[in-house]
Amino acid sequence: MMNKLTPILLSSILLFGGAACSSDVAKTSADSPSSATGNTTSPPPADTVQKTQGDATSQIRQNQANSDIRAREQRNNVTGGDAIRADGDLQSEVRSKLEVNITKGQLTVEAKDGLVTVGGTVPNQTDLAKIEPLAKEIKGVKQVNVTAVVAPAAPASPSSNQ
């Protein structure tokens, strides 16, 4: 009896774990804007930007993200998935690519049928200009719609530290 239940229990755990990990919008941080299509006008607080960029700027994190991107590309080359990619894969890969290369931005990424929309904020025009070319480096990205805006981090207000 236990031998028959074990595969069912393991399948259930994997199914629930996979469902819990999925999300409609891939975000670069917990404080990212709620939608890539909506422009945000208020810049993020400076202390929030400093906290979130600490992880992204670490060499270990950059190496992990680059390794992950390379592994996904190799997998897609082997499986022939170059032309048609799952929207979730595109979101995740573009988000990882942007996180590593634009460390002070707070960006969201949405993908649908090869169209990638990147929203949120970046600290300067140079980083804004990097978004489209970086996203197009990911196989399966057909078009990039950048709705992100330049908004330097706002100084932390004294009331936000309470």
C-alpha atoms as one frame of an Amber mdcrd trajectory, in Angstrom:
protein
   0.000   0.000   0.000   2.789   2.430   0.952   4.585   1.681  -2.335   1.488
   2.806  -4.251   1.054   6.019  -2.244   4.666   7.187  -2.444   4.583   8.231
  -6.146   1.257  10.002  -5.625   2.564  11.926  -2.625   5.774  12.912  -4.425
   3.809  14.011  -7.495   1.520  16.123  -5.333   4.434  17.822  -3.602   6.114
  18.600  -6.930   2.871  19.887  -8.416   2.162  22.232  -5.498   5.790  23.356
  -5.385   5.757  24.199  -9.077   2.481  26.102  -8.770   3.814  28.107  -5.840
   6.911  29.126  -7.804   5.068  30.418 -10.865   4.161  34.058 -11.263   2.678
  36.260 -13.962   5.319  38.973 -13.741   9.016  38.478 -13.114  10.389  41.241
 -10.892  13.898  42.379 -10.143  13.079  43.143  -6.525  10.257  43.017  -4.030
   9.743  46.750  -4.424   9.381  46.717  -8.210   6.420  48.452  -9.820   3.328
  46.269 -10.036   3.142  46.348 -13.833   5.569  46.746 -16.701   2.987  48.630
 -18.736   2.363  51.357 -16.170   4.984  54.071 -15.856   5.916  54.978 -12.337
   6.489  58.606 -11.592   7.789  58.482  -8.036  11.372  57.246  -7.745  12.194
  54.489  -5.283  13.734  55.515  -1.940  17.536  55.513  -1.906  17.737  53.046
   0.981  15.573  50.551  -0.922  17.790  50.831  -3.994  20.925  50.318  -1.903
  19.485  47.216  -0.243  18.392  45.572  -3.495  21.520  46.359  -5.466  23.815
  44.812  -2.839  22.833  41.307  -3.895  22.750  42.054  -7.613  26.182  43.682
  -7.650  27.958  40.883  -5.844  30.313  38.947  -8.101  28.842  35.652  -6.928
  25.318  36.753  -7.927  26.522  37.971 -11.322  28.355  34.696 -11.960  25.268
  32.696 -10.958  22.986  34.694 -13.236  25.350  34.463 -16.203  25.788  30.732
 -15.639  22.011  30.287 -15.463  21.520  32.211 -18.707  24.208  30.142 -20.473
  22.694  26.879 -19.198  19.236  27.835 -20.447  20.606  28.798 -23.845  22.506
  25.492 -24.104  19.380  23.568 -23.114  17.348  25.381 -25.751  20.009  24.738
 -28.400  19.958  21.011 -27.619  16.165  20.734 -27.534  15.638  22.898 -30.614
  13.629  25.446 -28.628  15.314  28.403 -30.303  12.319  29.647 -32.266   9.428
  29.177 -29.857  10.053  29.858 -26.179   7.675  29.737 -23.227   6.671  33.179
 -21.988   7.854  32.331 -18.468  11.303  31.345 -19.769  11.641  34.606 -21.673
  10.549  36.656 -18.653  12.983  34.916 -16.376  15.947  35.060 -18.748  15.445
  38.724 -19.663  14.982  39.631 -15.989  18.213  37.831 -15.086  20.092  39.518
 -17.920  18.854  42.963 -16.860  19.526  42.337 -13.148  23.162  41.556 -13.828
  23.771  44.412 -16.244  21.575  47.183 -14.785  22.135  46.786 -11.079  20.563
  50.039  -9.887  17.288  49.691 -11.760  13.968  48.457 -10.465  12.447  46.741
 -13.456   9.585  44.420 -14.260   9.523  42.091 -17.239   6.499  40.648 -19.025
   6.633  38.382 -22.086   3.938  37.268 -24.500   4.658  35.408 -27.754   8.164
  36.855 -28.141   7.135  40.424 -27.235   8.922  41.511 -24.071   7.753  44.579
 -22.139  10.152  46.085 -19.621   8.836  48.700 -17.190   9.949  50.344 -13.985
  12.754  52.775 -13.286  16.459  53.114 -14.010  18.800  55.752 -12.558  20.067
  57.218 -15.845  19.642  57.409 -19.614  22.617  55.100 -20.233  20.919  52.250
 -18.353  17.636  52.957 -20.153  19.410  52.628 -23.510  20.876  49.227 -22.466
  17.483  47.572 -21.886  16.468  46.790 -25.474  19.840  45.445 -26.711  20.273
  43.289 -23.596  16.774  41.837 -23.902  17.303  41.037 -27.600  20.360  38.929
 -26.692  17.972  36.301 -25.344  16.865  33.817 -28.011  13.145  33.930 -28.672
  12.777  37.678 -28.007  11.264  39.094 -31.176  10.426  42.604 -30.031  11.116
  44.728 -26.946   8.759  47.395 -25.657  10.520  49.602 -23.085   8.140  51.531
 -20.831  10.743  52.078 -18.113  11.617  55.654 -17.189  14.662  57.426 -15.800
  14.085  58.207 -12.128  17.082  58.487  -9.815  16.613  57.079  -6.339  14.920
  59.538  -4.015  16.705  60.443  -0.782  15.354  58.511   2.163  12.847  60.503
   4.157  13.233  60.577   7.936   9.696  59.198   8.431  10.453  56.047   6.400
  13.103  54.927   8.902  10.658  54.553  11.776
